[in-house]
């Protein structure tokens, strides 16, 4: 007998209750939140902020965003990253989760560090997983950085996306009084639809 993957369950409150319980004031614990940095970590501290928009252009009030990324040295906090110079930071988790349902402006944000390039010839990026109402399976995309123009131009993944759509994957940098912010909105449908990847 072949055992297959259980279907994704992203409809309803399940992900808020199980994955971001403390953000939604449930009594459960959670393994990740919007703070990826827990102490003194190498690299530039940044904030990634944005909203999720549906096909009507309305901000989604029950989306959950999960991100995975490398540290400033381009190494992942994961056992499969066996590179000898992994240079892991004990206080850098490498992943985070944030829901849009408890914020008055329906935004998500992550306090993290700017990742380094994970491989030669690749641009720095953050992997993004989107879960929300009506979405029966996770949607996967990436965040690239507007101040990495040269690296973005030669990135093998970004280069496969037609030039007119690449802008949907590039977060725009803005200097603020509390440090650099990268603005990245996610459009699920419509003329500005974000590029999603078949993973």
Order of alpha helices (4+ residues) and beta strands (2+ residues): alpha-beta-beta-beta-beta-beta-beta-alpha-alpha-beta-beta-beta
